[in-house]
């Protein structure tokens, strides 16, 4: 049991299962009120994080450039959203908001805060 193919079998015996990047992305989005898929050096991602901070929201930040499977998640995310520009990508309450443009449009129109409250990311 030293080959790579047996690695998954050993994980399953120990109670772990291998998770595809798409499943990982979906789990993160569904298990957290707000998730931001980000790249640490991206200025657009920084704007998203600052907006949430200013609203008192503590999002789960997934820095794709700092995770070992980040490039795989980024590829899965690009297939999910339908285009190659995937940073930042925001999920609220398990639902895709989109990138910075869609987030700012929701904020300006007044629909973002109610969505954040509904997702449990804001209490007031």
MMTF fields as JSON, N, C-alpha, C and O atoms, coordinates in Angstrom:
{
  "mmtfVersion": "1.0.0",
  "mmtfProducer": "UNKNOWN",
  "numBonds": 495,
  "numAtoms": 496,
  "numGroups": 124,
  "numChains": 1,
  "numModels": 1,
  "chainsPerModel": [1],
  "groupsPerChain": [124],
  "chainIdList": ["A"],
  "bondAtomList": [4, 2, 8, 6, 12, 10, 16, 14, 20, 18, 24, 22, 28, 26, 32, 30, 36, 34, 40, 38, 44, 42, 48, 46, 52, 50, 56, 54, 60, 58, 64, 62, 68, 66, 72, 70, 76, 74, 80, 78, 84, 82, 88, 86, 92, 90, 96, 94, 100, 98, 104, 102, 108, 106, 112, 110, 116, 114, 120, 118, 124, 122, 128, 126, 132, 130, 136, 134, 140, 138, 144, 142, 148, 146, 152, 150, 156, 154, 160, 158, 164, 162, 168, 166, 172, 170, 176, 174, 180, 178, 184, 182, 188, 186, 192, 190, 196, 194, 200, 198, 204, 202, 208, 206, 212, 210, 216, 214, 220, 218, 224, 222, 228, 226, 232, 230, 236, 234, 240, 238, 244, 242, 248, 246, 252, 250, 256, 254, 260, 258, 264, 262, 268, 266, 272, 270, 276, 274, 280, 278, 284, 282, 288, 286, 292, 290, 296, 294, 300, 298, 304, 302, 308, 306, 312, 310, 316, 314, 320, 318, 324, 322, 328, 326, 332, 330, 336, 334, 340, 338, 344, 342, 348, 346, 352, 350, 356, 354, 360, 358, 364, 362, 368, 366, 372, 370, 376, 374, 380, 378, 384, 382, 388, 386, 392, 390, 396, 394, 400, 398, 404, 402, 408, 406, 412, 410, 416, 414, 420, 418, 424, 422, 428, 426, 432, 430, 436, 434, 440, 438, 444, 442, 448, 446, 452, 450, 456, 454, 460, 458, 464, 462, 468, 466, 472, 470, 476, 474, 480, 478, 484, 482, 488, 486, 492, 490],
  "bondOrderList": [1, 1, 1, 1, 1, 1, 1, 1, 1, 1, 1, 1, 1, 1, 1, 1, 1, 1, 1, 1, 1, 1, 1, 1, 1, 1, 1, 1, 1, 1, 1, 1, 1, 1, 1, 1, 1, 1, 1, 1, 1, 1, 1, 1, 1, 1, 1, 1, 1, 1, 1, 1, 1, 1, 1, 1, 1, 1, 1, 1, 1, 1, 1, 1, 1, 1, 1, 1, 1, 1, 1, 1, 1, 1, 1, 1, 1, 1, 1, 1, 1, 1, 1, 1, 1, 1, 1, 1, 1, 1, 1, 1, 1, 1, 1, 1, 1, 1, 1, 1, 1, 1, 1, 1, 1, 1, 1, 1, 1, 1, 1, 1, 1, 1, 1, 1, 1, 1, 1, 1, 1, 1, 1],
  "groupList": [{"groupName": "UNK", "atomNameList": ["N", "CA", "C", "O"], "elementList": ["N", "C", "C", "O"], "formalChargeList": [0, 0, 0, 0], "bondAtomList": [1, 0, 2, 1, 3, 2], "bondOrderList": [1, 1, 2], "singleLetterCode": "X", "chemCompType": "L-PEPTIDE LINKING"}],
  "groupTypeList": [0, 0, 0, 0, 0, 0, 0, 0, 0, 0, 0, 0, 0, 0, 0, 0, 0, 0, 0, 0, 0, 0, 0, 0, 0, 0, 0, 0, 0, 0, 0, 0, 0, 0, 0, 0, 0, 0, 0, 0, 0, 0, 0, 0, 0, 0, 0, 0, 0, 0, 0, 0, 0, 0, 0, 0, 0, 0, 0, 0, 0, 0, 0, 0, 0, 0, 0, 0, 0, 0, 0, 0, 0, 0, 0, 0, 0, 0, 0, 0, 0, 0, 0, 0, 0, 0, 0, 0, 0, 0, 0, 0, 0, 0, 0, 0, 0, 0, 0, 0, 0, 0, 0, 0, 0, 0, 0, 0, 0, 0, 0, 0, 0, 0, 0, 0, 0, 0, 0, 0, 0, 0, 0, 0],
  "groupIdList": [1, 2, 3, 4, 5, 6, 7, 8, 9, 10, 11, 12, 13, 14, 15, 16, 17, 18, 19, 20, 21, 22, 23, 24, 25, 26, 27, 28, 29, 30, 31, 32, 33, 34, 35, 36, 37, 38, 39, 40, 41, 42, 43, 44, 45, 46, 47, 48, 49, 50, 51, 52, 53, 54, 55, 56, 57, 58, 59, 60, 61, 62, 63, 64, 65, 66, 67, 68, 69, 70, 71, 72, 73, 74, 75, 76, 77, 78, 79, 80, 81, 82, 83, 84, 85, 86, 87, 88, 89, 90, 91, 92, 93, 94, 95, 96, 97, 98, 99, 100, 101, 102, 103, 104, 105, 106, 107, 108, 109, 110, 111, 112, 113, 114, 115, 116, 117, 118, 119, 120, 121, 122, 123, 124],
  "secStructList": [7, 7, 1, 6, 2, 2, 2, 2, 2, 2, 2, 2, 2, 6, 6, 7, 7, 7, 7, 7, 2, 2, 2, 2, 2, 2, 2, 2, 2, 2, 2, 1, 1, 3, 3, 3, 3, 3, 7, 6, 6, 7, 2, 2, 2, 2, 2, 2, 2, 2, 2, 2, 2, 2, 2, 6, 7, 7, 7, 3, 3, 3, 3, 6, 6, 6, 1, 6, 6, 2, 2, 2, 2, 2, 2, 2, 2, 2, 2, 2, 2, 6, 1, 1, 7, 7, 1, 1, 3, 3, 3, 3, 6, 6, 3, 3, 3, 3, 1, 2, 2, 2, 2, 2, 2, 2, 2, 2, 2, 6, 2, 2, 2, 2, 2, 2, 2, 2, 2, 6, 1, 7, 7, 7],
  "xCoordList": [0.823, 0.0, 0.853, 0.582, 1.864, 2.72, 2.533, 3.155, 1.699, 1.507, 0.457, -0.308, 0.436, -0.468, -1.924, -2.751, -2.263, -3.663, -4.219, -5.431, -3.366, -3.851, -4.022, -4.577, -3.551, -3.67, -5.137, -5.488, -5.989, -7.414, -8.049, -8.901, -7.638, -8.18, -7.785, -8.599, -6.559, -6.114, -6.891, -7.28, -7.119, -7.899, -9.303, -9.829, -9.926, -11.279, -11.312, -12.264, -10.287, -10.218, -10.104, -10.605, -9.44, -9.272, -10.459, -10.455, -11.475, -12.663, -12.634, -13.547, -11.601, -11.504, -11.865, -11.679, -12.369, -12.632, -11.98, -11.845, -11.586, -11.03, -12.172, -13.262, -11.913, -12.928, -12.415, -11.288, -13.245, -12.858, -12.826, -13.474, -12.077, -12.041, -13.426, -13.719, -14.28, -15.636, -16.422, -17.137, -16.293, -16.972, -16.437, -17.201, -15.132, -14.527, -15.1, -15.468, -15.169, -15.715, -17.173, -17.571, -17.967, -19.384, -19.557, -20.442, -18.726, -18.816, -18.482, -19.179, -17.412, -17.046, -18.189, -18.529, -18.778, -19.858, -21.101, -21.793, -21.394, -22.609, -22.438, -23.427, -21.218, -20.989, -20.589, -20.369, -20.495, -20.114, -21.104, -21.581, -21.405, -22.365, -21.864, -22.629, -20.574, -19.968, -18.616, -17.806, -18.374, -17.088, -16.579, -17.313, -15.306, -14.642, -13.492, -12.569, -13.554, -12.437, -11.553, -11.991, -10.308, -9.441, -8.034, -7.666, -7.258, -5.813, -5.232, -5.656, -4.272, -3.804, -3.255, -3.302, -2.74, -2.168, -3.146, -2.768, -4.38, -5.382, -6.02, -6.589, -5.922, -6.486, -8.015, -8.615, -8.661, -10.115, -10.57, -11.587, -9.803, -10.107, -9.97, -10.752, -8.978, -8.772, -9.984, -10.408, -10.532, -11.708, -12.888, -13.611, -13.086, -14.177, -14.004, -14.956, -12.785, -12.525, -12.74, -13.274, -12.329, -12.516, -13.997, -14.437, -14.765, -16.203, -16.855, -17.606, -16.572, -17.158, -16.71, -17.508, -15.453, -14.942, -15.683, -16.038, -15.915, -16.614, -18.068, -18.657, -18.642, -20.018, -20.099, -21.193, -18.952, -18.933, -19.105, -19.487, -18.822, -18.943, -17.564, -16.575, -17.514, -16.258, -16.348, -16.716, -16.012, -16.168, -15.086, -14.016, -15.374, -14.361, -13.601, -14.187, -12.315, -11.489, -10.688, -9.951, -10.828, -10.048, -9.048, -9.393, -7.806, -6.736, -6.174, -5.401, -6.567, -6.204, -4.702, -4.2, -3.982, -2.535, -1.784, -0.571, -2.481, -1.845, -2.237, -1.705, -3.153, -3.612, -2.959, -2.727, -2.668, -2.006, -2.875, -2.35, -4.191, -5.083, -5.75, -6.758, -5.19, -5.789, -5.951, -6.967, -4.962, -5.088, -6.186, -6.866, -6.359, -7.45, -8.808, -9.748, -8.91, -10.157, -10.434, -11.578, -9.384, -9.551, -10.076, -10.949, -9.553, -10.022, -11.496, -12.294, -11.847, -13.238, -14.156, -15.274, -13.689, -14.468, -14.694, -15.78, -13.677, -13.846, -14.886, -15.634, -14.938, -15.982, -17.348, -18.339, -17.409, -18.677, -19.263, -20.457, -18.43, -18.936, -18.996, -19.652, -18.314, -18.435, -17.467, -17.635, -16.467, -15.444, -14.134, -14.098, -13.066, -11.735, -11.399, -10.554, -12.026, -11.768, -12.564, -13.758, -11.905, -12.638, -12.316, -12.921, -11.386, -11.086, -11.473, -11.127, -12.163, -12.771, -14.096, -14.764, -14.451, -15.773, -16.389, -15.76, -17.613, -18.274, -19.532, -20.337, -19.679, -20.893, -21.476, -20.744, -22.777, -23.472, -24.628, -25.467, -24.653, -25.706, -25.701, -26.756, -24.532, -24.417, -24.767, -24.715, -25.125, -25.517, -24.458, -23.906, -24.195, -23.213, -23.708, -24.786, -22.904, -23.152, -22.445, -23.027, -21.181, -20.368, -19.09, -18.555, -18.608, -17.371, -17.626, -18.702, -16.63, -16.711, -17.851, -18.564, -18.03, -19.104, -20.472, -21.258, -20.758, -22.059, -22.221, -23.306, -21.125, -21.177, -21.454, -22.295, -20.757, -20.96, -22.353, -22.969, -22.855, -24.214, -25.234, -26.19, -25.034, -25.95, -25.838, -26.844, -24.645, -24.441, -25.111, -25.824, -24.88, -25.434, -26.955, -27.631, -27.493, -28.949, -29.652, -30.877, -28.879, -29.467, -29.89, -30.543, -29.537, -29.936, -28.89, -29.185, -27.67, -26.605, -26.836, -26.756, -27.118, -27.284, -28.412, -28.219, -29.59, -30.617, -30.165, -30.496, -29.418, -28.898, -27.915, -27.91, -27.087, -26.135, -26.85, -26.449, -27.907, -28.699, -29.37, -29.364, -29.947, -30.626, -29.656, -30.032, -28.399, -27.396, -26.796, -26.08, -27.088, -26.541, -25.173, -24.477, -24.777, -23.482, -23.566, -22.551, -24.746, -25.007, -26.129, -27.076, -26.022, -27.016, -27.915, -29.012, -27.471, -28.255, -28.951, -29.648],
  "yCoordList": [-1.206, 0.0, 1.25, 2.176, 1.302, 2.468, 3.283, 4.336, 2.836, 3.596, 4.68, 4.667, 5.602, 6.751, 6.32, 6.923, 5.302, 4.88, 4.343, 4.378, 3.851, 3.335, 4.437, 4.199, 5.627, 6.739, 7.024, 7.21, 7.059, 7.296, 6.206, 6.484, 4.956, 3.84, 3.978, 3.713, 4.385, 4.593, 5.727, 5.629, 6.805, 7.922, 7.478, 7.862, 6.661, 6.186, 5.287, 5.338, 4.465, 3.611, 4.438, 4.044, 5.592, 6.466, 7.403, 8.223, 7.299, 8.133, 9.383, 10.206, 9.539, 10.699, 10.276, 9.118, 11.194, 10.925, 12.021, 13.161, 11.658, 12.655, 13.527, 13.035, 14.799, 15.744, 16.46, 16.955, 16.51, 17.21, 18.716, 19.182, 19.47, 20.926, 21.566, 22.497, 21.07, 21.611, 21.333, 22.206, 20.121, 19.784, 20.63, 21.076, 20.85, 21.689, 23.103, 23.68, 23.65, 24.99, 25.045, 25.972, 24.051, 24.025, 23.866, 24.486, 23.046, 22.873, 24.163, 24.552, 24.828, 26.096, 27.098, 27.787, 27.173, 28.13, 27.802, 28.71, 26.522, 26.144, 26.115, 26.209, 25.988, 25.869, 27.181, 27.217, 28.254, 29.556, 30.607, 30.539, 31.567, 32.605, 33.416, 33.729, 33.758, 34.526, 33.909, 33.678, 33.644, 33.116, 34.0, 34.346, 34.354, 35.102, 34.25, 33.922, 33.894, 33.226, 34.336, 35.154, 34.351, 35.493, 35.071, 33.902, 36.034, 35.912, 37.05, 38.198, 36.737, 37.703, 38.995, 40.033, 38.967, 40.174, 40.94, 41.943, 40.489, 41.093, 42.317, 42.223, 43.467, 44.697, 44.651, 45.224, 43.982, 43.86, 43.026, 43.322, 41.978, 41.14, 41.945, 41.776, 42.816, 43.669, 44.58, 44.789, 45.114, 45.987, 45.205, 45.717, 43.972, 43.134, 42.887, 43.016, 42.532, 42.253, 43.494, 43.399, 44.659, 45.912, 46.273, 46.774, 46.025, 46.299, 45.465, 45.992, 44.16, 43.305, 43.731, 43.728, 44.093, 44.554, 45.813, 45.942, 46.734, 47.979, 47.731, 48.515, 46.633, 46.291, 45.462, 45.195, 45.057, 44.23, 42.747, 41.979, 42.348, 40.946, 40.306, 40.896, 39.092, 38.347, 37.169, 36.062, 37.411, 36.344, 35.284, 35.54, 34.105, 33.071, 33.416, 33.465, 33.65, 34.021, 32.803, 32.223, 32.416, 31.312, 31.933, 32.279, 32.07, 32.646, 31.545, 30.702, 31.561, 30.474, 30.374, 29.292, 31.478, 31.433, 30.926, 30.723, 30.722, 30.252, 28.825, 28.276, 28.218, 26.86, 25.886, 26.222, 24.684, 23.705, 23.299, 23.023, 23.256, 22.906, 24.137, 24.023, 25.311, 26.561, 26.672, 27.18, 26.203, 26.301, 25.376, 25.701, 24.223, 23.316, 23.929, 23.819, 24.569, 25.233, 26.4, 26.63, 27.135, 28.253, 27.76, 28.393, 26.646, 26.077, 25.649, 25.921, 24.985, 24.563, 25.773, 25.757, 26.805, 28.034, 28.701, 29.217, 28.695, 29.306, 28.554, 29.167, 27.225, 26.447, 26.752, 26.833, 26.922, 27.17, 28.526, 28.627, 29.571, 30.918, 31.199, 32.149, 30.377, 30.501, 31.455, 31.77, 31.921, 32.752, 32.621, 32.092, 33.103, 32.885, 33.86, 33.548, 35.018, 35.995, 35.587, 35.874, 34.92, 34.369, 35.05, 34.721, 35.98, 36.626, 38.089, 38.789, 38.53, 37.79, 37.151, 37.616, 36.096, 35.492, 35.387, 34.885, 35.862, 35.952, 35.097, 35.122, 34.338, 33.59, 34.105, 34.3, 34.327, 34.729, 33.756, 33.576, 33.14, 32.17, 30.993, 30.436, 30.61, 29.488, 29.81, 28.937, 31.063, 31.466, 32.392, 33.254, 32.19, 33.007, 34.435, 34.681, 35.38, 36.801, 37.183, 37.817, 36.786, 37.091, 37.778, 37.527, 38.639, 39.367, 40.725, 40.987, 41.575, 42.898, 43.729, 44.403, 43.691, 44.486, 44.12, 45.0, 42.83, 42.382, 42.686, 43.049, 42.533, 42.834, 44.313, 44.665, 45.173, 46.616, 47.03, 47.909, 46.409, 46.717, 46.345, 47.085, 45.191, 44.777, 45.724, 46.039, 46.174, 47.097, 48.444, 48.982, 48.975, 50.286, 50.235, 51.191, 49.14, 49.038, 48.744, 48.823, 48.406, 48.136, 46.694, 46.389, 45.802, 44.402, 43.552, 42.43, 44.07, 43.278, 43.047, 41.909, 44.09, 43.949, 42.985, 42.148, 43.061, 42.055, 40.623, 39.7, 40.441, 39.098, 38.632, 37.459, 39.541, 39.202, 38.853, 37.926, 39.589, 39.264, 37.915, 37.112, 37.663, 36.386, 35.2, 34.122, 35.419, 34.361, 34.193, 33.226, 35.134, 35.046, 35.695, 35.471, 36.495, 37.166, 38.496, 39.0, 39.061, 40.303, 40.055, 39.324, 40.655, 40.416, 41.614, 41.469, 42.78, 44.006, 44.507, 45.521],
  "zCoordList": [0.0, 0.0, 0.0, 0.765, -0.827, -0.884, -2.147, -2.286, -3.073, -4.299, -4.112, -3.148, -5.037, -4.956, -4.991, -4.306, -5.762, -5.876, -4.565, -4.352, -3.692, -2.417, -1.375, -0.302, -1.688, -0.748, -0.419, 0.746, -1.44, -1.228, -0.39, 0.454, -0.619, 0.165, 1.635, 2.52, 1.9, 3.29, 3.943, 5.107, 3.193, 3.742, 4.099, 5.144, 3.232, 3.501, 4.729, 5.507, 4.912, 6.106, 7.374, 8.427, 7.272, 8.44, 8.621, 9.539, 7.767, 7.902, 7.047, 7.122, 6.237, 5.361, 3.946, 3.571, 3.182, 1.773, 0.946, 1.39, -0.246, -1.145, -1.658, -1.952, -1.757, -2.182, -3.426, -3.449, -4.448, -5.667, -5.376, -4.438, -6.177, -5.981, -6.053, -5.302, -6.952, -7.052, -5.776, -5.282, -5.242, -3.985, -2.84, -1.984, -2.821, -1.775, -1.837, -0.814, -3.045, -3.229, -2.772, -2.065, -3.177, -2.801, -1.295, -0.706, -0.67, 0.785, 1.514, 2.451, 1.08, 1.717, 1.59, 2.552, 0.4, 0.165, 0.977, 1.436, 1.162, 1.874, 3.392, 4.12, 3.877, 5.316, 5.986, 7.196, 5.212, 5.759, 5.266, 4.133, 6.115, 5.73, 4.542, 3.63, 4.554, 3.468, 3.155, 4.053, 1.879, 1.437, 0.304, -0.622, 0.407, -0.652, -1.163, -0.417, -2.439, -3.088, -3.641, -4.451, -3.192, -3.382, -3.77, -3.653, -4.232, -4.39, -3.559, -3.693, -2.709, -1.711, -2.305, -1.644, -3.521, -4.117, -5.007, -5.613, -5.093, -5.984, -5.33, -4.242, -6.004, -5.438, -5.398, -4.489, -6.361, -6.347, -5.154, -4.528, -4.848, -3.686, -2.402, -1.466, -2.365, -1.193, -0.97, 0.167, -2.048, -1.943, -1.367, -0.513, -1.827, -1.317, 0.175, 0.945, 0.582, 2.001, 2.856, 3.961, 2.356, 3.103, 3.209, 4.244, 2.157, 2.207, 3.296, 4.116, 3.311, 4.34, 5.73, 6.667, 5.868, 7.166, 7.611, 8.783, 6.69, 7.036, 7.434, 8.178, 6.931, 7.284, 8.567, 9.064, 9.102, 10.304, 10.021, 10.903, 8.782, 8.374, 8.417, 7.983, 8.947, 9.002, 8.026, 8.419, 6.756, 5.769, 5.908, 6.459, 5.407, 5.272, 3.994, 2.912, 4.119, 2.973, 2.537, 3.335, 1.286, 0.731, -0.237, -1.367, 0.218, -0.607, -1.496, -1.042, -2.758, -3.657, -3.896, -4.199, -3.767, -3.97, -2.738, -2.796, -1.642, -0.418, -0.046, 0.918, -0.788, -0.519, -1.497, -2.658, -1.019, -1.881, -3.065, -4.144, -2.887, -3.998, -4.6, -5.297, -4.332, -4.786, -6.284, -6.76, -7.041, -8.5, -9.018, -9.991, -8.367, -8.758, -8.43, -9.217, -7.275, -6.889, -7.834, -8.227, -8.197, -9.126, -10.475, -11.069, -10.957, -12.225, -12.108, -13.005, -11.012, -10.797, -10.693, -11.207, -10.037, -9.883, -11.237, -11.499, -12.098, -13.423, -14.25, -15.011, -14.105, -14.799, -14.199, -14.924, -12.889, -12.199, -12.581, -12.864, -12.59, -12.884, -14.38, -14.807, -15.181, -16.623, -17.291, -18.469, -16.579, -17.217, -16.461, -15.35, -17.065, -16.488, -15.367, -14.529, -15.323, -14.259, -13.025, -12.928, -12.088, -10.949, -9.621, -8.601, -9.617, -8.343, -8.409, -9.361, -7.439, -6.34, -6.761, -7.685, -6.076, -6.228, -4.837, -3.905, -4.707, -3.407, -3.394, -4.325, -2.307, -2.031, -0.726, 0.244, -0.691, 0.536, 0.733, -0.15, 1.895, 2.188, 1.229, 0.928, 0.748, -0.169, -1.604, -2.469, -1.865, -3.212, -3.806, -3.123, -5.078, -5.777, -5.922, -6.464, -5.43, -5.684, -6.977, -7.857, -7.077, -8.248, -7.834, -6.754, -8.693, -8.441, -7.817, -7.278, -7.897, -7.278, -7.86, -7.116, -9.168, -9.793, -9.237, -8.886, -9.156, -8.667, -7.177, -6.721, -6.426, -4.991, -4.756, -3.929, -5.474, -5.307, -5.774, -5.17, -6.836, -7.311, -6.243, -6.01, -5.587, -4.515, -3.327, -2.692, -3.025, -1.903, -2.189, -1.342, -3.375, -3.735, -3.832, -3.453, -4.33, -4.474, -3.15, -3.065, -2.119, -0.805, -0.595, 0.403, -1.506, -1.35, -0.637, -0.226, -0.484, 0.129, 1.614, 2.077, 2.361, 3.817, 4.175, 5.057, 3.531, 3.837, 3.54, 4.284, 2.467, 2.145, 3.209, 3.583, 3.694, 4.744, 6.034, 6.738, 6.349, 7.551, 7.41, 8.343, 6.252, 6.005, 6.128, 6.588, 5.706, 5.765, 7.155, 7.412, 8.052, 9.413, 9.546, 10.537, 8.564, 8.613, 9.35, 9.832, 9.441, 10.184, 11.168, 10.875, 12.314, 13.359, 13.593, 14.133, 13.197, 13.473, 12.236, 12.288]
}
